[in-house]
Amino acid sequence: MDIVHRLLSTILLLGIVAMLASCGVAAVGNGPPQVGSPAPTFTLPLLAGGEFDLADHQGSVVVVNFWASWCGPCEEETPRLQRWHETYQDAGLMLVGVDVLERDSREAVEAFVQKYGVSYPVPLDAEGAVARQWLAQQLPRSYVIDRAGIVRFARIGELTDRDFENQIQPLLDAR
């Protein structure tokens, strides 16, 4: 009996070690965004059809905004984001509103986009994998990425005009 317990304990221990080792390997180079580090890339289907690939937008100042149609602060923030998009897209600003569809519905997203006149890309994170990787469990959550693809700012909660002035505008001005 003692040999059986030791054998089972050893097998269990080896299984735990293997599991932890595989988790560490999977996370290398694909972890959450860190200010000062390259933004993790992602590709998601767009609400309007086609795909959004973050890597295609290097050279722009990108604001990745995670949101959902049921999120009150998202409703407050969206008109501001739309205004920034309309005003600064020609200066190199790329706004992208990633809907965490895992906790939303396509119909609600379509209604929200129509209600607020959202014209920037709206990728759909159907399974929530990108939101989890980007630590976007609390909504809204935004990341500002410079033209070289480096995360420069992160915010849980609404982006404000002050955030734009202090964090985004300087990146647009630095060409």
C-alpha positions as CSV (number, residue, x, y, z in Angstrom):
1,M,0.0,0.0,0.0
2,D,2.8,2.4,0.8
3,I,4.4,1.8,-2.7
4,V,1.0,2.5,-4.3
5,H,0.6,5.8,-2.4
6,R,4.2,6.9,-3.3
7,L,3.6,6.0,-7.0
8,L,0.3,7.9,-7.1
9,S,1.9,10.9,-5.3
10,T,4.8,10.9,-7.8
11,I,2.4,10.7,-10.8
12,L,0.3,13.6,-9.3
13,L,3.4,15.7,-8.7
14,L,4.7,15.1,-12.2
15,G,1.3,16.0,-13.6
16,I,1.3,19.3,-11.7
17,V,4.8,20.1,-12.7
18,A,4.0,19.4,-16.4
19,M,0.9,21.5,-16.2
20,L,2.7,24.5,-14.7
21,A,5.6,24.2,-17.2
22,S,3.2,24.2,-20.1
23,C,1.4,27.2,-18.8
24,G,4.6,29.1,-18.5
25,V,5.7,28.2,-22.1
26,A,2.3,29.2,-23.5
27,A,2.5,32.6,-21.9
28,V,5.9,33.6,-23.1
29,G,5.6,36.5,-25.6
30,N,1.9,36.4,-25.5
31,G,1.0,37.8,-22.1
32,P,-1.0,40.8,-21.1
33,P,0.0,44.3,-22.4
34,Q,2.5,46.1,-20.3
35,V,3.2,49.8,-20.5
36,G,6.5,50.2,-22.3
37,S,6.4,46.9,-24.0
38,P,5.1,45.8,-27.5
39,A,1.3,45.3,-27.6
40,P,0.2,41.7,-28.0
41,T,-1.3,41.3,-31.5
42,F,-4.7,39.9,-32.1
43,T,-7.0,39.2,-35.1
44,L,-10.8,39.3,-34.6
45,P,-13.8,39.3,-36.9
46,L,-15.4,42.7,-37.4
47,L,-19.1,43.5,-36.8
48,A,-19.3,44.9,-40.3
49,G,-17.6,41.9,-41.9
50,G,-14.0,41.1,-42.5
51,E,-11.2,41.0,-39.9
52,F,-9.3,43.4,-37.8
53,D,-5.6,42.6,-37.3
54,L,-3.9,44.9,-34.8
55,A,-0.5,44.2,-36.5
56,D,-1.8,45.9,-39.7
57,H,-2.0,49.2,-37.9
58,Q,1.6,49.7,-36.8
59,G,2.5,53.3,-37.9
60,S,-0.7,54.6,-36.4
61,V,-1.5,55.7,-32.8
62,V,-4.0,53.0,-31.8
63,V,-6.5,53.2,-29.0
64,V,-7.8,49.7,-28.2
65,N,-11.0,50.1,-26.2
66,F,-12.8,47.1,-24.7
67,W,-16.5,47.6,-24.1
68,A,-20.0,46.1,-24.0
69,S,-23.4,47.4,-24.9
70,W,-24.7,47.0,-21.3
71,C,-21.8,49.0,-19.8
72,G,-23.0,52.4,-18.5
73,P,-19.6,54.0,-18.6
74,C,-19.1,52.7,-22.1
75,E,-22.2,54.6,-23.2
76,E,-20.8,57.8,-21.7
77,E,-17.4,57.2,-23.3
78,T,-18.5,56.2,-26.8
79,P,-19.5,59.7,-28.1
80,R,-16.1,61.0,-27.0
81,L,-14.3,58.2,-28.8
82,Q,-16.3,58.8,-31.9
83,R,-15.5,62.5,-31.8
84,W,-11.8,61.7,-31.5
85,H,-12.0,59.2,-34.4
86,E,-13.7,61.8,-36.7
87,T,-11.3,64.6,-35.7
88,Y,-8.0,62.8,-35.6
89,Q,-8.1,59.8,-38.0
90,D,-6.3,61.8,-40.7
91,A,-3.6,62.6,-38.2
92,G,-2.9,58.9,-37.7
93,L,-5.3,58.0,-34.8
94,M,-6.9,54.5,-35.1
95,L,-9.7,53.8,-32.7
96,V,-10.8,50.2,-32.3
97,G,-13.7,49.2,-30.1
98,V,-13.4,45.5,-29.1
99,D,-16.8,44.3,-28.0
100,V,-16.6,41.5,-25.5
101,L,-19.3,39.5,-27.3
102,E,-18.9,36.7,-24.8
103,R,-20.8,38.8,-22.4
104,D,-23.0,40.6,-24.9
105,S,-25.2,39.8,-28.0
106,R,-24.6,40.7,-31.6
107,E,-28.0,42.4,-31.8
108,A,-27.3,44.6,-28.8
109,V,-23.9,45.5,-30.3
110,E,-25.5,46.4,-33.6
111,A,-28.1,48.6,-31.9
112,F,-25.4,50.3,-29.8
113,V,-23.2,51.0,-32.8
114,Q,-26.2,52.5,-34.7
115,K,-27.4,54.5,-31.7
116,Y,-24.0,56.2,-31.2
117,G,-23.0,56.4,-34.8
118,V,-19.8,54.4,-34.3
119,S,-17.8,54.5,-37.5
120,Y,-14.5,53.1,-36.2
121,P,-13.8,49.3,-36.4
122,V,-15.7,47.1,-34.0
123,P,-14.1,43.7,-33.6
124,L,-16.1,41.0,-31.8
125,D,-14.3,39.0,-29.1
126,A,-16.9,36.1,-29.2
127,E,-15.1,33.9,-26.7
128,G,-13.5,36.6,-24.6
129,A,-9.9,35.3,-25.2
130,V,-8.5,38.7,-26.2
131,A,-10.3,40.4,-23.3
132,R,-8.7,37.9,-20.9
133,Q,-5.3,38.2,-22.4
134,W,-5.6,42.0,-22.3
135,L,-6.9,41.9,-18.7
136,A,-10.2,43.6,-19.8
137,Q,-12.5,42.0,-17.2
138,Q,-13.6,45.5,-16.0
139,L,-15.2,47.6,-18.7
140,P,-14.4,49.9,-20.3
141,R,-10.7,49.2,-20.5
142,S,-8.4,51.0,-22.9
143,Y,-4.8,50.8,-24.1
144,V,-3.0,53.5,-26.1
145,I,-0.3,52.1,-28.5
146,D,2.3,54.3,-30.2
147,R,3.2,54.2,-33.8
148,A,6.0,51.7,-33.1
149,G,3.5,49.3,-31.5
150,I,4.5,50.0,-27.9
151,V,1.8,50.3,-25.2
152,R,2.1,53.8,-23.7
153,F,-1.0,54.1,-21.5
154,A,-3.7,51.9,-20.0
155,R,-6.9,52.9,-18.3
156,I,-9.6,51.0,-16.5
157,G,-12.7,53.2,-16.8
158,E,-13.6,55.9,-19.3
159,L,-11.0,57.7,-21.3
160,T,-11.4,61.4,-20.8
161,D,-10.5,64.5,-22.8
162,R,-7.7,65.0,-20.3
163,D,-6.3,61.5,-21.2
164,F,-6.5,62.5,-24.8
165,E,-4.6,65.8,-24.2
166,N,-1.9,64.1,-22.0
167,Q,-1.5,60.7,-23.4
168,I,-2.8,60.5,-27.0
169,Q,-2.2,64.0,-28.5
170,P,1.6,63.9,-27.8
171,L,1.9,60.6,-29.6
172,L,0.0,62.0,-32.6
173,D,2.3,65.1,-32.6
174,A,5.5,63.0,-32.4
175,R,6.0,62.0,-36.0
